[in-house]
Amino acid sequence: MRPAHAEEQHWVLFSGMTIAGADGATRLGIVTRSDITERKRAELARAAHAEMLSHTNVALTRALTLKDEFLAMMSHELRTPLNAVLGITEALDEAHYGPITDRQHQALGSVTQSARHLLAILSDILDLTSIEAGKAALDVRAVDVDILCRAALQSVQASAQAKGIQLFRTVTFGIEGLRADERRLTQILTNLLDNAVKFTPQGGRVGLEVRRTPRRSPSRSRSGTRGSVLPRRTTRDCSSPSPRWMGGFPARTRGSGWD
């Protein structure tokens, strides 16, 4: 039981027993009173927590459903125009609409390469469920390092030209035996070069160097830039999903992987 009118509720449990005499008549009655307020509060707290978890599970289920619906929609809404871009670009490149110059052929090649790269990224996004489940498989095969570097540099060529930035690559002759997932490795290099171009001032230089190392790894690649440098004191925060130490860079500058 509990008081009907009280500022703070308390729960009390009453229990009793009787003691009878030799003739069977009741001789003594005992009544005990126990304060069970803490126990009842704990029970109410557990019930409230269980209800909250139930609402959270419903919200998570709804969010997963919305994610699946979004991915299905994106698959159609993005793949359809990208395939159209690829089809028209390839038709132009094959001179179905008339002859083209070498410069136009090079530009169309960049468009085709970028569109295929976007389709590859879209495939990665659509594989999100497999990635979250830890079942994403790498397509590891022999990779032509020089072709890989050229493809990565070509993907940022337009943005580099807009800023008057010179692109260059240095690939040590005779590098062979590199095995990797070509699509994902291209995406990594493209993101690095894209950031390098965005953070390099007008008229600068951005390069990609691949050289053999004496270690077990057959080769090592790095991108170089003449631009803003990350302060040493902030390098420990590089693994943060959303670093907030961008004070050293212009506020309007954001690269691939930055919010």
N, C-alpha and C positions, 0 to 999 in steps of 0.2 A: 504494500500500500504506500501511498505518498500523500503529503498534504495537498489539499486542493488550492489553497491560496498561500503561496509562499514565493518569495523573491528567488530563492534558490531551491530547486527540487531535490528532495531526498527520498530514497527508497528504503523502506523498513520491512523486515520479515518477522512475523510473529509465529511462534510455535508453542505448543503446550502439551502437558501430559497430566494424568491423574494417578493418584495412589489410593488403592482400595484397602479397606480393613479386612479382618477375618470373616466378617459377616457379608462381605461383598459390597458394602456401602463405601462411597467415596469419602476418604478421610483428608486427602490433600490434593490440591491442584497447583501445578507449576506452569508458569507462562514465561517464555524468554523472548526478548526483543533483540533483533540483529540489524545493524545498519548495513545494507547491501548497495549503498549508493555508488561506490567505486566499481563494483561488479557490473551494475546496470549501465553505468557510463561507458565502460569498456565494451559491453555488448552493443550499445548504440553506435559507438565509434566504429566497431567492426562492420556493422550493418551499413553505415554510411559509406565506409571505404569500399565495401563490396558493390554498392550501388554505383559509386563513382567509377570503379573498374568496369562495370557492365556498360555504362555510358561511353567510356573510353573505347572499349572493344567495338561497340557499335560505330563510333566515329571512325576508328581505324579501318573497319571493314568498308565503310562508305568511301573513305579516302582511297583505299586500294581499288575499289570498283571504278572510281572516277579516274584514277591513274590509268587503268586498263582501257577505259573508254577514250581517254585523251591520246594514248599511244596508238590506238586503232585509228582514231581520227587523223592524227598527225601522219600516220603511214600513208593514208590516202591523199591528204591535203598537200603534203610536201613531195611525196614521190611522183605524183602526177605531173606537176609543173616542171620538176627537175628532169623527168624523162622527156618532156617536151623540149626543154632547153637542149638536152643532149642530142635529141633527134634533129632539131633544126641546125644546131652547130655542126654536127657531122655532115649534114646535107650541104651546108655552106662550104665546109672544108673540102668536100669532094667535088666542089664546083658545079653542083646541080643547079644553082641559081646564077651561074656565070663564072667567068675566071676571077681568081683572086691573086693578090700579090703575095710575095714571101712574108712580108710584114703582117698582112692580114692572116695568113696561114699560121704564123706564130701566135698571134692574138687569139685565134680560134682554138688553138691547142691549149692555151692557158685556160680558156673558158671551159673546155671539155675536161681538163684535168681537175679544175676546181669543182665542177659539177659532180664528177665521179667521187671526189673526196667528200663532198657533202652527203652523197648517197651512202658512202661508207660510214660516216658519222651517224647518219640516221639509222643505219643497221645496228650500230652499237647501242643507240638509245633504245631501239626496239628490243634489244637483247637484255634490257635492264633486269627483267625478272631472273634470267639465268645468272647474271652477275651478282645480284643480291643473294641468290641461293648458293653462290660459290661454285657454279658449274660452267662458268665461261671458259671456252676452249680457245687456245692460241693456235693460229694457223702458222706453225713454224716451218720454214723452208729456206733454201739457199736464197740469199739476197744479193743483187748487184748493187754495190755500195754507190757507185758513181751515178747510176740511174736514180737511185733513191734520193741522193742529195740534189740532183737536178730537179726532180719532181717537187721536193720541199721548197727549194728556192723559187721555182716557177710559180708556186702558189702565192708567194708574197711579192712577186715582181711588180704587179700593178700598184700596190700601196707604196712600194719603195720608189718607183718612178714618180709618183705624185709628190714625194718629198725630196726628190733629187738625190736619193740614197743609192750608192753604188753597191751592188751585190757581187760577191765573189766566193769561190769555193776552192779548197785545196784538199785533194784526195791523194794520199800516198800511193804510188804505183805498185801494183802487185798485191793489193789487199784482197784476199779471197778467204773462203771458208766461213763467212759470216752467215749465221742462221738466226732468223728472227721472224716475228710476225710483221710482214712488210707494211700492211695497212696501219697497224698501231704505231710502228716505229716512224712511219711517215707523218702520222698525226702528231707524235711527240716533237719531231723536228720542226714541223710546221708551226706548232704553238710557240716553240722557243724563238724561231725566226720572226714570227709575227710580233711577239713582244719586243724583240730586238729592234725591229723597224719602228714600232710605235714609240719607243723610248729613246731613239736616236734622233738628234737634231737634224735640221735641214742640211743637205749636202754631206752627210756623214757616210760611213762605210759599214756594211754588215756582211760578215762572212761565216762560212761553215768549213771547219777543218776536220778531216778524218785522217788519223795516222795510226800506225801499228804500235803496240806497246809490248814490252817484254813479258808482261804477265800472261796468265792463261787466256784472258780475253783476247781474241784475234785483232781487235781494233778499238779505237776510242774516237768519239766525235765530240765536238764542242762548237758552239756558236760564239762569235765575237762581235762587239759593237763599240763604237766610239760615241758614248752618250752618258746618261745619268748612271751613277754607280750606287748600288745598294749599300747603305752604311753598315759597317761590320757589326755594330751593336744590335742590329735588327735581324741578323741572319738566323738567330735562334727561333724567330717567329715564322720562318718561311713555310713550315709545315702546317701552319694554321689555315683552315679553310677560308677565312675572311680576315686577312691581316688589316690592321687599322693604322699602320705606321707610315702611310704614304706621304708624309709631310715633305720628304725629299724630292717628290715628283710633282709635276703640275696636277692640279685637282681634276682637270679634264681628261687626263691620260689614264686609260685603263687598257690592259692587255688581256690576252687569252688566259682564262682561268682566274681573273680578278673580278671582284664584284663591283 
